[in-house]
Amino acid sequence: MLLQIALLLSMLIQLGAAITAVSLIRRTRFNISWILISSGFVLMALRRLFEFSALFWETQLISKEEINSWVGVLISILMLTGVTFIRQIFNLQDRIDEIRKESEARLLKAVIQTEEKARQSFARELHDGLGPVLSSIKMIVSAIELDKMVASNKRIIERTCKATDEAIITLKEISNHLSPHLLKNYGLTKALNTFASQLLINSDIQLNLSDNFGSKRYSYDLEINVFRVVSELLNNSVRHGSPSKIKINIKESGDYLRIEYEDNGSGFNFKDSTNEIHLSGMGLENIRSRIKSLNGFYYMESEPGEGVKVHIQIPVK
């Protein structure tokens, strides 16, 4: 009796599985792998039905054990073929995922390159357009004979000259930040050292910047993105971390450029979802996008009071 109940439950379960599988064929758009697997489920249910029938009838619906064995072989073939097709589908899905990631990286790269071209164009317009105008103003004002003027007007002219000098210096700084000429002419380390010295000019922060590639140059696309990323990290440390020391090590290792960034500032909990506004202000999304556009990856470590460590790895070949 117990065997009959077990066979009955088994038959009902397999029959339910077969019906469910067949009902899903339309939703799979008549995929051949699912049709084969569904056929296997149907044969399994029929086979179980034949076995169950032997408990109530002296003569089985399929009387020959040989036929029953061949049904089992057919089920195995259908299942194996179906699973093979499914494996091909998974392989295709993996390839689609790879293409999607490559497309995302190309799109990010195109967006960032367009942004850099716009920066260069704007910097050129500032330097070539507004620069000469300010220089002309400085020359005109400097030509005024101060000895023939009253003291009050003399002070005004002197202040005008000083303000013009400051405007020219600011214009150069803005132009260089938009399109760093040092990066183009002297490379990554020189550009970062200059940027850091300007950023830290009025602070007591100790900076240790080192590399192992000397005067070797990389593609401008790689150099400008690394420059922007490290510059953003430096800005974040100064604005948010208040560290006393910052250490940056950039080295080429194998086929990768590895950047190790570390400060001993206040740190933060970047895994805290309630900290999204703070993290957005730190430009982490911009950093992530630039690294991703170079097919690189990064890992950040930080805890409140423990400073910040950033590990970046970018392929160079």
Secondary structure as GFF3:
##gff-version 3
##sequence-region A 1 317
A	DSSP	alpha_helix	2	23	.	.	.	ID=ss1
A	DSSP	alpha_helix	32	53	.	.	.	ID=ss2
A	DSSP	alpha_helix	65	125	.	.	.	ID=ss3
A	DSSP	pi_helix	126	130	.	.	.	ID=ss4
A	DSSP	alpha_helix	131	142	.	.	.	ID=ss5
A	DSSP	three_ten_helix	146	148	.	.	.	ID=ss6
A	DSSP	alpha_helix	151	178	.	.	.	ID=ss7
A	DSSP	alpha_helix	181	186	.	.	.	ID=ss8
A	DSSP	alpha_helix	188	199	.	.	.	ID=ss9
A	DSSP	beta_strand	206	211	.	.	.	ID=ss10
A	DSSP	alpha_helix	220	236	.	.	.	ID=ss11
A	DSSP	pi_helix	237	241	.	.	.	ID=ss12
A	DSSP	beta_strand	245	253	.	.	.	ID=ss13
A	DSSP	beta_strand	256	263	.	.	.	ID=ss14
A	DSSP	three_ten_helix	273	275	.	.	.	ID=ss15
A	DSSP	alpha_helix	276	281	.	.	.	ID=ss16
A	DSSP	alpha_helix	284	293	.	.	.	ID=ss17
A	DSSP	beta_strand	297	302	.	.	.	ID=ss18
A	DSSP	beta_strand	308	315	.	.	.	ID=ss19
###
